[in-house]
Amino acid sequence: MSLFKKKNTTPALFVLLDDEFNRAKQQGKNYFFHLLYDNERDLAGKWCQKNNVYMDIDHQTDGNVFYKFKF
């Protein structure tokens, strides 16, 4: 039994994007939409580079910016 266990350092945003990415693939789509806050944009960009996905602003509703992730 180890005293020091390695914590899971996967950001929660990565888990959400992975889930939506896999769901879109299963449905036969090549894109999905996700709401991102300003402080999450850089982290989402890193996820996109890792998964070869293109991210672009799609629409804005009531100050919320929705991005389209296309693969």
CHARMM-style PDB file with segment names, atoms N, HN, CA, C and O in Angstrom:
ATOM      1  N   MET     1       0.847  -1.175   0.000  1.00  0.00      PROA
ATOM      2  CA  MET     1       0.000   0.000   0.000  1.00  0.00      PROA
ATOM      3  C   MET     1       0.885   1.228   0.000  1.00  0.00      PROA
ATOM      4  O   MET     1       1.748   1.386   0.863  1.00  0.00      PROA
ATOM      5  N   SER     2       0.671   2.070  -0.946  1.00  0.00      PROA
ATOM      6  HN  SER     2      -0.030   1.941  -1.647  1.00  0.00      PROA
ATOM      7  CA  SER     2       1.485   3.269  -1.094  1.00  0.00      PROA
ATOM      8  C   SER     2       0.859   4.430  -0.323  1.00  0.00      PROA
ATOM      9  O   SER     2      -0.362   4.583  -0.283  1.00  0.00      PROA
ATOM     10  N   LEU     3       1.712   5.236   0.281  1.00  0.00      PROA
ATOM     11  HN  LEU     3       2.704   5.112   0.249  1.00  0.00      PROA
ATOM     12  CA  LEU     3       1.222   6.409   0.985  1.00  0.00      PROA
ATOM     13  C   LEU     3       0.892   7.540   0.022  1.00  0.00      PROA
ATOM     14  O   LEU     3       0.008   8.359   0.275  1.00  0.00      PROA
ATOM     15  N   PHE     4       1.618   7.565  -1.078  1.00  0.00      PROA
ATOM     16  HN  PHE     4       2.336   6.900  -1.283  1.00  0.00      PROA
ATOM     17  CA  PHE     4       1.427   8.642  -2.039  1.00  0.00      PROA
ATOM     18  C   PHE     4       0.836   8.069  -3.326  1.00  0.00      PROA
ATOM     19  O   PHE     4       1.514   7.367  -4.076  1.00  0.00      PROA
ATOM     20  N   LYS     5      -0.409   8.372  -3.563  1.00  0.00      PROA
ATOM     21  HN  LYS     5      -0.960   8.942  -2.953  1.00  0.00      PROA
ATOM     22  CA  LYS     5      -1.069   7.903  -4.767  1.00  0.00      PROA
ATOM     23  C   LYS     5      -1.097   9.028  -5.788  1.00  0.00      PROA
ATOM     24  O   LYS     5      -1.302  10.192  -5.444  1.00  0.00      PROA
ATOM     25  N   LYS     6      -0.891   8.672  -7.027  1.00  0.00      PROA
ATOM     26  HN  LYS     6      -0.724   7.727  -7.307  1.00  0.00      PROA
ATOM     27  CA  LYS     6      -0.918   9.663  -8.090  1.00  0.00      PROA
ATOM     28  C   LYS     6      -2.364  10.069  -8.364  1.00  0.00      PROA
ATOM     29  O   LYS     6      -3.225   9.226  -8.615  1.00  0.00      PROA
ATOM     30  N   LYS     7      -2.610  11.369  -8.311  1.00  0.00      PROA
ATOM     31  HN  LYS     7      -1.911  12.054  -8.107  1.00  0.00      PROA
ATOM     32  CA  LYS     7      -3.957  11.864  -8.541  1.00  0.00      PROA
ATOM     33  C   LYS     7      -4.238  11.928 -10.036  1.00  0.00      PROA
ATOM     34  O   LYS     7      -3.334  12.111 -10.851  1.00  0.00      PROA
ATOM     35  N   ASN     8      -5.497  11.774 -10.370  1.00  0.00      PROA
ATOM     36  HN  ASN     8      -6.232  11.625  -9.708  1.00  0.00      PROA
ATOM     37  CA  ASN     8      -5.923  11.910 -11.755  1.00  0.00      PROA
ATOM     38  C   ASN     8      -5.913  13.401 -12.096  1.00  0.00      PROA
ATOM     39  O   ASN     8      -6.681  14.177 -11.526  1.00  0.00      PROA
ATOM     40  N   THR     9      -5.050  13.793 -13.017  1.00  0.00      PROA
ATOM     41  HN  THR     9      -4.426  13.163 -13.480  1.00  0.00      PROA
ATOM     42  CA  THR     9      -4.917  15.203 -13.347  1.00  0.00      PROA
ATOM     43  C   THR     9      -5.595  15.560 -14.663  1.00  0.00      PROA
ATOM     44  O   THR     9      -5.319  16.622 -15.222  1.00  0.00      PROA
ATOM     45  N   THR    10      -6.460  14.717 -15.162  1.00  0.00      PROA
ATOM     46  HN  THR    10      -6.684  13.855 -14.709  1.00  0.00      PROA
ATOM     47  CA  THR    10      -7.196  15.009 -16.388  1.00  0.00      PROA
ATOM     48  C   THR    10      -8.225  16.096 -16.099  1.00  0.00      PROA
ATOM     49  O   THR    10      -9.076  15.929 -15.226  1.00  0.00      PROA
ATOM     50  N   PRO    11      -8.151  17.209 -16.826  1.00  0.00      PROA
ATOM     51  CA  PRO    11      -9.136  18.279 -16.590  1.00  0.00      PROA
ATOM     52  C   PRO    11     -10.554  17.815 -16.899  1.00  0.00      PROA
ATOM     53  O   PRO    11     -10.765  16.999 -17.796  1.00  0.00      PROA
ATOM     54  N   ALA    12     -11.508  18.329 -16.164  1.00  0.00      PROA
ATOM     55  HN  ALA    12     -11.337  18.991 -15.435  1.00  0.00      PROA
ATOM     56  CA  ALA    12     -12.904  17.945 -16.347  1.00  0.00      PROA
ATOM     57  C   ALA    12     -13.399  18.296 -17.751  1.00  0.00      PROA
ATOM     58  O   ALA    12     -14.244  17.596 -18.309  1.00  0.00      PROA
ATOM     59  N   LEU    13     -12.872  19.379 -18.316  1.00  0.00      PROA
ATOM     60  HN  LEU    13     -12.186  19.948 -17.862  1.00  0.00      PROA
ATOM     61  CA  LEU    13     -13.267  19.761 -19.671  1.00  0.00      PROA
ATOM     62  C   LEU    13     -12.887  18.690 -20.680  1.00  0.00      PROA
ATOM     63  O   LEU    13     -13.637  18.431 -21.621  1.00  0.00      PROA
ATOM     64  N   PHE    14     -11.722  18.061 -20.494  1.00  0.00      PROA
ATOM     65  HN  PHE    14     -11.112  18.272 -19.730  1.00  0.00      PROA
ATOM     66  CA  PHE    14     -11.287  16.989 -21.393  1.00  0.00      PROA
ATOM     67  C   PHE    14     -12.265  15.819 -21.340  1.00  0.00      PROA
ATOM     68  O   PHE    14     -12.577  15.223 -22.371  1.00  0.00      PROA
ATOM     69  N   VAL    15     -12.746  15.493 -20.156  1.00  0.00      PROA
ATOM     70  HN  VAL    15     -12.494  15.978 -19.319  1.00  0.00      PROA
ATOM     71  CA  VAL    15     -13.691  14.385 -19.994  1.00  0.00      PROA
ATOM     72  C   VAL    15     -14.997  14.705 -20.712  1.00  0.00      PROA
ATOM     73  O   VAL    15     -15.565  13.842 -21.382  1.00  0.00      PROA
ATOM     74  N   LEU    16     -15.478  15.944 -20.575  1.00  0.00      PROA
ATOM     75  HN  LEU    16     -15.018  16.645 -20.030  1.00  0.00      PROA
ATOM     76  CA  LEU    16     -16.717  16.336 -21.245  1.00  0.00      PROA
ATOM     77  C   LEU    16     -16.564  16.315 -22.760  1.00  0.00      PROA
ATOM     78  O   LEU    16     -17.437  15.813 -23.468  1.00  0.00      PROA
ATOM     79  N   LEU    17     -15.459  16.859 -23.258  1.00  0.00      PROA
ATOM     80  HN  LEU    17     -14.750  17.267 -22.684  1.00  0.00      PROA
ATOM     81  CA  LEU    17     -15.244  16.892 -24.698  1.00  0.00      PROA
ATOM     82  C   LEU    17     -15.045  15.489 -25.265  1.00  0.00      PROA
ATOM     83  O   LEU    17     -15.532  15.187 -26.354  1.00  0.00      PROA
ATOM     84  N   ASP    18     -14.335  14.631 -24.534  1.00  0.00      PROA
ATOM     85  HN  ASP    18     -13.939  14.876 -23.649  1.00  0.00      PROA
ATOM     86  CA  ASP    18     -14.167  13.238 -24.965  1.00  0.00      PROA
ATOM     87  C   ASP    18     -15.517  12.538 -25.085  1.00  0.00      PROA
ATOM     88  O   ASP    18     -15.763  11.804 -26.042  1.00  0.00      PROA
ATOM     89  N   ASP    19     -16.385  12.771 -24.109  1.00  0.00      PROA
ATOM     90  HN  ASP    19     -16.185  13.368 -23.331  1.00  0.00      PROA
ATOM     91  CA  ASP    19     -17.705  12.147 -24.109  1.00  0.00      PROA
ATOM     92  C   ASP    19     -18.529  12.611 -25.307  1.00  0.00      PROA
ATOM     93  O   ASP    19     -19.141  11.791 -25.992  1.00  0.00      PROA
ATOM     94  N   GLU    20     -18.548  13.914 -25.564  1.00  0.00      PROA
ATOM     95  HN  GLU    20     -18.051  14.580 -25.008  1.00  0.00      PROA
ATOM     96  CA  GLU    20     -19.316  14.428 -26.694  1.00  0.00      PROA
ATOM     97  C   GLU    20     -18.704  13.994 -28.020  1.00  0.00      PROA
ATOM     98  O   GLU    20     -19.431  13.730 -28.978  1.00  0.00      PROA
ATOM     99  N   PHE    21     -17.384  13.917 -28.085  1.00  0.00      PROA
ATOM    100  HN  PHE    21     -16.794  14.131 -27.307  1.00  0.00      PROA
ATOM    101  CA  PHE    21     -16.666  13.475 -29.280  1.00  0.00      PROA
ATOM    102  C   PHE    21     -17.043  12.039 -29.616  1.00  0.00      PROA
ATOM    103  O   PHE    21     -17.356  11.731 -30.766  1.00  0.00      PROA
ATOM    104  N   ASN    22     -17.016  11.166 -28.626  1.00  0.00      PROA
ATOM    105  HN  ASN    22     -16.761  11.417 -27.692  1.00  0.00      PROA
ATOM    106  CA  ASN    22     -17.361   9.752 -28.836  1.00  0.00      PROA
ATOM    107  C   ASN    22     -18.839   9.582 -29.186  1.00  0.00      PROA
ATOM    108  O   ASN    22     -19.183   8.749 -30.025  1.00  0.00      PROA
ATOM    109  N   ARG    23     -19.706  10.356 -28.558  1.00  0.00      PROA
ATOM    110  HN  ARG    23     -19.427  11.033 -27.876  1.00  0.00      PROA
ATOM    111  CA  ARG    23     -21.139  10.278 -28.855  1.00  0.00      PROA
ATOM    112  C   ARG    23     -21.413  10.709 -30.297  1.00  0.00      PROA
ATOM    113  O   ARG    23     -22.216  10.085 -30.991  1.00  0.00      PROA
ATOM    114  N   ALA    24     -20.742  11.781 -30.749  1.00  0.00      PROA
ATOM    115  HN  ALA    24     -20.090  12.288 -30.185  1.00  0.00      PROA
ATOM    116  CA  ALA    24     -20.931  12.243 -32.133  1.00  0.00      PROA
ATOM    117  C   ALA    24     -20.442  11.191 -33.126  1.00  0.00      PROA
ATOM    118  O   ALA    24     -21.074  10.976 -34.160  1.00  0.00      PROA
ATOM    119  N   LYS    25     -19.322  10.535 -32.819  1.00  0.00      PROA
ATOM    120  HN  LYS    25     -18.809  10.711 -31.979  1.00  0.00      PROA
ATOM    121  CA  LYS    25     -18.806   9.474 -33.693  1.00  0.00      PROA
ATOM    122  C   LYS    25     -19.804   8.324 -33.800  1.00  0.00      PROA
ATOM    123  O   LYS    25     -20.045   7.805 -34.890  1.00  0.00      PROA
ATOM    124  N   GLN    26     -20.383   7.926 -32.667  1.00  0.00      PROA
ATOM    125  HN  GLN    26     -20.187   8.347 -31.782  1.00  0.00      PROA
ATOM    126  CA  GLN    26     -21.339   6.826 -32.653  1.00  0.00      PROA
ATOM    127  C   GLN    26     -22.594   7.157 -33.449  1.00  0.00      PROA
ATOM    128  O   GLN    26     -23.213   6.268 -34.033  1.00  0.00      PROA
ATOM    129  N   GLN    27     -22.970   8.424 -33.473  1.00  0.00      PROA
ATOM    130  HN  GLN    27     -22.467   9.147 -32.998  1.00  0.00      PROA
ATOM    131  CA  GLN    27     -24.161   8.845 -34.204  1.00  0.00      PROA
ATOM    132  C   GLN    27     -23.861   9.098 -35.676  1.00  0.00      PROA
ATOM    133  O   GLN    27     -24.766   9.417 -36.447  1.00  0.00      PROA
ATOM    134  N   GLY    28     -22.603   8.957 -36.069  1.00  0.00      PROA
ATOM    135  HN  GLY    28     -21.868   8.697 -35.442  1.00  0.00      PROA
ATOM    136  CA  GLY    28     -22.232   9.128 -37.465  1.00  0.00      PROA
ATOM    137  C   GLY    28     -22.040  10.576 -37.879  1.00  0.00      PROA
ATOM    138  O   GLY    28     -22.012  10.881 -39.071  1.00  0.00      PROA
ATOM    139  N   LYS    29     -21.909  11.468 -36.910  1.00  0.00      PROA
ATOM    140  HN  LYS    29     -21.932  11.220 -35.941  1.00  0.00      PROA
ATOM    141  CA  LYS    29     -21.694  12.883 -37.206  1.00  0.00      PROA
ATOM    142  C   LYS    29     -20.200  13.175 -37.254  1.00  0.00      PROA
ATOM    143  O   LYS    29     -19.394  12.415 -36.717  1.00  0.00      PROA
ATOM    144  N   ASN    30     -19.835  14.273 -37.896  1.00  0.00      PROA
ATOM    145  HN  ASN    30     -20.490  14.891 -38.333  1.00  0.00      PROA
ATOM    146  CA  ASN    30     -18.430  14.676 -37.911  1.00  0.00      PROA
ATOM    147  C   ASN    30     -18.241  16.011 -37.200  1.00  0.00      PROA
ATOM    148  O   ASN    30     -17.273  16.725 -37.459  1.00  0.00      PROA
ATOM    149  N   TYR    31     -19.166  16.347 -36.303  1.00  0.00      PROA
ATOM    150  HN  TYR    31     -19.953  15.767 -36.093  1.00  0.00      PROA
ATOM    151  CA  TYR    31     -19.068  17.586 -35.532  1.00  0.00      PROA
ATOM    152  C   TYR    31     -19.930  17.487 -34.278  1.00  0.00      PROA
ATOM    153  O   TYR    31     -20.795  16.617 -34.169  1.00  0.00      PROA
ATOM    154  N   PHE    32     -19.677  18.397 -33.330  1.00  0.00      PROA
ATOM    155  HN  PHE    32     -18.974  19.103 -33.419  1.00  0.00      PROA
ATOM    156  CA  PHE    32     -20.546  18.561 -32.168  1.00  0.00      PROA
ATOM    157  C   PHE    32     -20.389  19.989 -31.662  1.00  0.00      PROA
ATOM    158  O   PHE    32     -19.415  20.666 -31.992  1.00  0.00      PROA
ATOM    159  N   PHE    33     -21.340  20.440 -30.867  1.00  0.00      PROA
ATOM    160  HN  PHE    33     -22.130  19.890 -30.599  1.00  0.00      PROA
ATOM    161  CA  PHE    33     -21.327  21.785 -30.315  1.00  0.00      PROA
ATOM    162  C   PHE    33     -21.091  21.720 -28.814  1.00  0.00      PROA
ATOM    163  O   PHE    33     -21.521  20.780 -28.146  1.00  0.00      PROA
ATOM    164  N   HSD    34     -20.394  22.742 -28.288  1.00  0.00      PROA
ATOM    165  HN  HSD    34     -20.045  23.505 -28.831  1.00  0.00      PROA
ATOM    166  CA  HSD    34     -20.153  22.791 -26.846  1.00  0.00      PROA
ATOM    167  C   HSD    34     -20.017  24.242 -26.418  1.00  0.00      PROA
ATOM    168  O   HSD    34     -19.407  25.046 -27.123  1.00  0.00      PROA
ATOM    169  N   LEU    35     -20.579  24.576 -25.276  1.00  0.00      PROA
ATOM    170  HN  LEU    35     -21.074  23.923 -24.704  1.00  0.00      PROA
ATOM    171  CA  LEU    35     -20.465  25.900 -24.696  1.00  0.00      PROA
ATOM    172  C   LEU    35     -19.130  26.008 -23.971  1.00  0.00      PROA
ATOM    173  O   LEU    35     -18.809  25.171 -23.128  1.00  0.00      PROA
ATOM    174  N   LEU    36     -18.350  27.036 -24.297  1.00  0.00      PROA
ATOM    175  HN  LEU    36     -18.610  27.716 -24.983  1.00  0.00      PROA
ATOM    176  CA  LEU    36     -17.076  27.259 -23.625  1.00  0.00      PROA
ATOM    177  C   LEU    36     -17.049  28.653 -23.019  1.00  0.00      PROA
ATOM    178  O   LEU    36     -17.509  29.617 -23.632  1.00  0.00      PROA
ATOM    179  N   TYR    37     -16.509  28.751 -21.819  1.00  0.00      PROA
ATOM    180  HN  TYR    37     -16.135  27.969 -21.321  1.00  0.00      PROA
ATOM    181  CA  TYR    37     -16.280  30.047 -21.199  1.00  0.00      PROA
ATOM    182  C   TYR    37     -14.920  30.564 -21.652  1.00  0.00      PROA
ATOM    183  O   TYR    37     -14.105  29.802 -22.174  1.00  0.00      PROA
ATOM    184  N   ASP    38     -14.678  31.844 -21.457  1.00  0.00      PROA
ATOM    185  HN  ASP    38     -15.340  32.462 -21.033  1.00  0.00      PROA
ATOM    186  CA  ASP    38     -13.435  32.457 -21.922  1.00  0.00      PROA
ATOM    187  C   ASP    38     -12.196  31.780 -21.333  1.00  0.00      PROA
ATOM    188  O   ASP    38     -11.190  31.628 -22.025  1.00  0.00      PROA
ATOM    189  N   ASN    39     -12.260  31.376 -20.073  1.00  0.00      PROA
ATOM    190  HN  ASN    39     -13.078  31.500 -19.511  1.00  0.00      PROA
ATOM    191  CA  ASN    39     -11.093  30.766 -19.429  1.00  0.00      PROA
ATOM    192  C   ASN    39     -10.874  29.311 -19.843  1.00  0.00      PROA
ATOM    193  O   ASN    39      -9.846  28.729 -19.497  1.00  0.00      PROA
ATOM    194  N   GLU    40     -11.814  28.711 -20.572  1.00  0.00      PROA
ATOM    195  HN  GLU    40     -12.650  29.183 -20.853  1.00  0.00      PROA
ATOM    196  CA  GLU    40     -11.676  27.322 -21.020  1.00  0.00      PROA
ATOM    197  C   GLU    40     -11.186  27.212 -22.462  1.00  0.00      PROA
ATOM    198  O   GLU    40     -10.874  26.115 -22.924  1.00  0.00      PROA
ATOM    199  N   ARG    41     -11.117  28.321 -23.170  1.00  0.00      PROA
ATOM    200  HN  ARG    41     -11.371  29.212 -22.795  1.00  0.00      PROA
ATOM    201  CA  ARG    41     -10.793  28.292 -24.596  1.00  0.00      PROA
ATOM    202  C   ARG    41      -9.405  27.719 -24.873  1.00  0.00      PROA
ATOM    203  O   ARG    41      -9.245  26.913 -25.789  1.00  0.00      PROA
ATOM    204  N   ASP    42      -8.398  28.123 -24.094  1.00  0.00      PROA
ATOM    205  HN  ASP    42      -8.527  28.778 -23.350  1.00  0.00      PROA
ATOM    206  CA  ASP    42      -7.033  27.611 -24.297  1.00  0.00      PROA
ATOM    207  C   ASP    42      -6.944  26.115 -24.012  1.00  0.00      PROA
ATOM    208  O   ASP    42      -6.275  25.375 -24.733  1.00  0.00      PROA
ATOM    209  N   LEU    43      -7.617  25.685 -22.966  1.00  0.00      PROA
ATOM    210  HN  LEU    43      -8.161  26.286 -22.380  1.00  0.00      PROA
ATOM    211  CA  LEU    43      -7.610  24.266 -22.614  1.00  0.00      PROA
ATOM    212  C   LEU    43      -8.319  23.436 -23.689  1.00  0.00      PROA
ATOM    213  O   LEU    43      -7.889  22.330 -24.014  1.00  0.00      PROA
ATOM    214  N   ALA    44      -9.399  23.980 -24.231  1.00  0.00      PROA
ATOM    215  HN  ALA    44      -9.748  24.879 -23.967  1.00  0.00      PROA
ATOM    216  CA  ALA    44     -10.106  23.286 -25.318  1.00  0.00      PROA
ATOM    217  C   ALA    44      -9.219  23.229 -26.559  1.00  0.00      PROA
ATOM    218  O   ALA    44      -9.266  22.252 -27.306  1.00  0.00      PROA
ATOM    219  N   GLY    45      -8.414  24.260 -26.788  1.00  0.00      PROA
ATOM    220  HN  GLY    45      -8.375  25.054 -26.182  1.00  0.00      PROA
ATOM    221  CA  GLY    45      -7.486  24.249 -27.915  1.00  0.00      PROA
ATOM    222  C   GLY    45      -6.454  23.142 -27.789  1.00  0.00      PROA
ATOM    223  O   GLY    45      -6.084  22.515 -28.782  1.00  0.00      PROA
ATOM    224  N   LYS    46      -5.991  22.900 -26.576  1.00  0.00      PROA
ATOM    225  HN  LYS    46      -6.292  23.409 -25.769  1.00  0.00      PROA
ATOM    226  CA  LYS    46      -5.043  21.804 -26.339  1.00  0.00      PROA
ATOM    227  C   LYS    46      -5.707  20.452 -26.604  1.00  0.00      PROA
ATOM    228  O   LYS    46      -5.091  19.545 -27.163  1.00  0.00      PROA
ATOM    229  N   TRP    47      -6.959  20.332 -26.198  1.00  0.00      PROA
ATOM    230  HN  TRP    47      -7.460  21.069 -25.744  1.00  0.00      PROA
ATOM    231  CA  TRP    47      -7.690  19.085 -26.453  1.00  0.00      PROA
ATOM    232  C   TRP    47      -7.840  18.866 -27.951  1.00  0.00      PROA
ATOM    233  O   TRP    47      -7.698  17.745 -28.438  1.00  0.00      PROA
ATOM    234  N   CYS    48      -8.128  19.941 -28.679  1.00  0.00      PROA
ATOM    235  HN  CYS    48      -8.244  20.852 -28.284  1.00  0.00      PROA
ATOM    236  CA  CYS    48      -8.303  19.843 -30.133  1.00  0.00      PROA
ATOM    237  C   CYS    48      -7.011  19.393 -30.811  1.00  0.00      PROA
ATOM    238  O   CYS    48      -7.047  18.569 -31.726  1.00  0.00      PROA
ATOM    239  N   GLN    49      -5.885  19.920 -30.376  1.00  0.00      PROA
ATOM    240  HN  GLN    49      -5.856  20.588 -29.633  1.00  0.00      PROA
ATOM    241  CA  GLN    49      -4.603  19.506 -30.958  1.00  0.00      PROA
ATOM    242  C   GLN    49      -4.338  18.035 -30.696  1.00  0.00      PROA
ATOM    243  O   GLN    49      -3.821  17.328 -31.561  1.00  0.00      PROA
ATOM    244  N   LYS    50      -4.687  17.583 -29.521  1.00  0.00      PROA
ATOM    245  HN  LYS    50      -5.107  18.157 -28.819  1.00  0.00      PROA
ATOM    246  CA  LYS    50      -4.467  16.190 -29.148  1.00  0.00      PROA
ATOM    247  C   LYS    50      -5.324  15.236 -29.963  1.00  0.00      PROA
ATOM    248  O   LYS    50      -4.896  14.121 -30.261  1.00  0.00      PROA
ATOM    249  N   ASN    51      -6.547  15.667 -30.333  1.00  0.00      PROA
ATOM    250  HN  ASN    51      -6.895  16.573 -30.092  1.00  0.00      PROA
ATOM    251  CA  ASN    51      -7.509  14.794 -31.005  1.00  0.00      PROA
ATOM    252  C   ASN    51      -7.723  15.130 -32.477  1.00  0.00      PROA
ATOM    253  O   ASN    51      -8.622  14.578 -33.112  1.00  0.00      PROA
ATOM    254  N   ASN    52      -6.906  16.029 -33.026  1.00  0.00      PROA
ATOM    255  HN  ASN    52      -6.176  16.477 -32.510  1.00  0.00      PROA
ATOM    256  CA  ASN    52      -7.028  16.440 -34.436  1.00  0.00      PROA
ATOM    257  C   ASN    52      -8.434  16.937 -34.764  1.00  0.00      PROA
ATOM    258  O   ASN    52      -9.059  16.483 -35.723  1.00  0.00      PROA
ATOM    259  N   VAL    53      -8.913  17.860 -33.966  1.00  0.00      PROA
ATOM    260  HN  VAL    53      -8.406  18.228 -33.187  1.00  0.00      PROA
ATOM    261  CA  VAL    53     -10.249  18.429 -34.116  1.00  0.00      PROA
ATOM    262  C   VAL    53     -10.103  19.933 -34.335  1.00  0.00      PROA
ATOM    263  O   VAL    53      -9.244  20.576 -33.731  1.00  0.00      PROA
ATOM    264  N   TYR    54     -10.947  20.486 -35.199  1.00  0.00      PROA
ATOM    265  HN  TYR    54     -11.645  19.964 -35.689  1.00  0.00      PROA
ATOM    266  CA  TYR    54     -10.953  21.909 -35.487  1.00  0.00      PROA
ATOM    267  C   TYR    54     -12.066  22.570 -34.677  1.00  0.00      PROA
ATOM    268  O   TYR    54     -13.193  22.073 -34.659  1.00  0.00      PROA
ATOM    269  N   MET    55     -11.764  23.691 -34.001  1.00  0.00      PROA
ATOM    270  HN  MET    55     -10.849  24.094 -34.015  1.00  0.00      PROA
ATOM    271  CA  MET    55     -12.722  24.382 -33.152  1.00  0.00      PROA
ATOM    272  C   MET    55     -12.942  25.790 -33.700  1.00  0.00      PROA
ATOM    273  O   MET    55     -11.981  26.497 -34.006  1.00  0.00      PROA
ATOM    274  N   ASP    56     -14.210  26.198 -33.825  1.00  0.00      PROA
ATOM    275  HN  ASP    56     -14.990  25.624 -33.577  1.00  0.00      PROA
ATOM    276  CA  ASP    56     -14.529  27.525 -34.320  1.00  0.00      PROA
ATOM    277  C   ASP    56     -15.799  28.017 -33.643  1.00  0.00      PROA
ATOM    278  O   ASP    56     -16.660  27.218 -33.278  1.00  0.00      PROA
ATOM    279  N   ILE    57     -15.918  29.326 -33.476  1.00  0.00      PROA
ATOM    280  HN  ILE    57     -15.218  29.976 -33.773  1.00  0.00      PROA
ATOM    281  CA  ILE    57     -17.124  29.903 -32.887  1.00  0.00      PROA
ATOM    282  C   ILE    57     -18.287  29.675 -33.840  1.00  0.00      PROA
ATOM    283  O   ILE    57     -18.183  29.955 -35.034  1.00  0.00      PROA
ATOM    284  N   ASP    58     -19.397  29.163 -33.308  1.00  0.00      PROA
ATOM    285  HN  ASP    58     -19.482  28.936 -32.338  1.00  0.00      PROA
ATOM    286  CA  ASP    58     -20.567  28.910 -34.148  1.00  0.00      PROA
ATOM    287  C   ASP    58     -21.627  29.979 -33.937  1.00  0.00      PROA
ATOM    288  O   ASP    58     -22.048  30.638 -34.888  1.00  0.00      PROA
ATOM    289  N   HSD    59     -22.058  30.151 -32.698  1.00  0.00      PROA
ATOM    290  HN  HSD    59     -21.717  29.615 -31.925  1.00  0.00      PROA
ATOM    291  CA  HSD    59     -23.062  31.169 -32.426  1.00  0.00      PROA
ATOM    292  C   HSD    59     -22.988  31.618 -30.979  1.00  0.00      PROA
ATOM    293  O   HSD    59     -22.370  30.972 -30.133  1.00  0.00      PROA
ATOM    294  N   GLN    60     -23.647  32.763 -30.715  1.00  0.00      PROA
ATOM    295  HN  GLN    60     -24.149  33.288 -31.402  1.00  0.00      PROA
ATOM    296  CA  GLN    60     -23.651  33.330 -29.372  1.00  0.00      PROA
ATOM    297  C   GLN    60     -25.094  33.584 -28.976  1.00  0.00      PROA
ATOM    298  O   GLN    60     -25.855  34.200 -29.723  1.00  0.00      PROA
ATOM    299  N   THR    61     -25.468  33.101 -27.785  1.00  0.00      PROA
ATOM    300  HN  THR    61     -24.850  32.600 -27.178  1.00  0.00      PROA
ATOM    301  CA  THR    61     -26.820  33.265 -27.285  1.00  0.00      PROA
ATOM    302  C   THR    61     -26.760  33.793 -25.861  1.00  0.00      PROA
ATOM    303  O   THR    61     -26.178  33.157 -24.982  1.00  0.00      PROA
ATOM    304  N   ASP    62     -27.353  34.940 -25.635  1.00  0.00      PROA
ATOM    305  HN  ASP    62     -27.826  35.456 -26.348  1.00  0.00      PROA
ATOM    306  CA  ASP    62     -27.407  35.559 -24.303  1.00  0.00      PROA
ATOM    307  C   ASP    62     -26.016  35.671 -23.663  1.00  0.00      PROA
ATOM    308  O   ASP    62     -25.876  35.462 -22.458  1.00  0.00      PROA
ATOM    309  N   GLY    63     -25.013  35.990 -24.438  1.00  0.00      PROA
ATOM    310  HN  GLY    63     -25.126  36.159 -25.417  1.00  0.00      PROA
ATOM    311  CA  GLY    63     -23.661  36.134 -23.917  1.00  0.00      PROA
ATOM    312  C   GLY    63     -22.900  34.827 -23.804  1.00  0.00      PROA
ATOM    313  O   GLY    63     -21.721  34.841 -23.451  1.00  0.00      PROA
ATOM    314  N   ASN    64     -23.531  33.706 -24.090  1.00  0.00      PROA
ATOM    315  HN  ASN    64     -24.489  33.696 -24.377  1.00  0.00      PROA
ATOM    316  CA  ASN    64     -22.868  32.404 -24.066  1.00  0.00      PROA
ATOM    317  C   ASN    64     -22.361  32.084 -25.464  1.00  0.00      PROA
ATOM    318  O   ASN    64     -23.106  32.177 -26.440  1.00  0.00      PROA
ATOM    319  N   VAL    65     -21.092  31.706 -25.556  1.00  0.00      PROA
ATOM    320  HN  VAL    65     -20.487  31.630 -24.763  1.00  0.00      PROA
ATOM    321  CA  VAL    65     -20.484  31.421 -26.845  1.00  0.00      PROA
ATOM    322  C   VAL    65     -20.426  29.916 -27.054  1.00  0.00      PROA
ATOM    323  O   VAL    65     -19.825  29.193 -26.259  1.00  0.00      PROA
ATOM    324  N   PHE    66     -21.053  29.447 -28.127  1.00  0.00      PROA
ATOM    325  HN  PHE    66     -21.542  30.034 -28.773  1.00  0.00      PROA
ATOM    326  CA  PHE    66     -21.055  28.039 -28.477  1.00  0.00      PROA
ATOM    327  C   PHE    66     -20.034  27.804 -29.587  1.00  0.00      PROA
ATOM    328  O   PHE    66     -19.978  28.555 -30.560  1.00  0.00      PROA
ATOM    329  N   TYR    67     -19.242  26.771 -29.434  1.00  0.00      PROA
ATOM    330  HN  TYR    67     -19.288  26.160 -28.643  1.00  0.00      PROA
ATOM    331  CA  TYR    67     -18.223  26.436 -30.404  1.00  0.00      PROA
ATOM    332  C   TYR    67     -18.619  25.164 -31.129  1.00  0.00      PROA
ATOM    333  O   TYR    67     -19.253  24.275 -30.561  1.00  0.00      PROA
ATOM    334  N   LYS    68     -18.230  25.095 -32.403  1.00  0.00      PROA
ATOM    335  HN  LYS    68     -17.715  25.817 -32.865  1.00  0.00      PROA
ATOM    336  CA  LYS    68     -18.442  23.889 -33.197  1.00  0.00      PROA
ATOM    337  C   LYS    68     -17.115  23.173 -33.294  1.00  0.00      PROA
ATOM    338  O   LYS    68     -16.121  23.757 -33.725  1.00  0.00      PROA
ATOM    339  N   PHE    69     -17.090  21.925 -32.901  1.00  0.00      PROA
ATOM    340  HN  PHE    69     -17.897  21.450 -32.551  1.00  0.00      PROA
ATOM    341  CA  PHE    69     -15.899  21.094 -32.969  1.00  0.00      PROA
ATOM    342  C   PHE    69     -16.097  20.143 -34.148  1.00  0.00      PROA
ATOM    343  O   PHE    69     -17.017  19.326 -34.145  1.00  0.00      PROA
ATOM    344  N   LYS    70     -15.227  20.254 -35.160  1.00  0.00      PROA
ATOM    345  HN  LYS    70     -14.479  20.918 -35.163  1.00  0.00      PROA
ATOM    346  CA  LYS    70     -15.368  19.456 -36.371  1.00  0.00      PROA
ATOM    347  C   LYS    70     -14.159  18.553 -36.535  1.00  0.00      PROA
ATOM    348  O   LYS    70     -13.021  18.983 -36.350  1.00  0.00      PROA
ATOM    349  N   PHE    71     -14.413  17.294 -36.885  1.00  0.00      PROA
ATOM    350  HN  PHE    71     -15.337  16.944 -37.035  1.00  0.00      PROA
ATOM    351  CA  PHE    71     -13.334  16.325 -37.049  1.00  0.00      PROA
ATOM    352  C   PHE    71     -13.487  15.552 -38.317  1.00  0.00      PROA
ATOM    353  OT1 PHE    71     -12.662  14.689 -38.617  1.00  0.00      PROA
TER     354      PHE     71
END
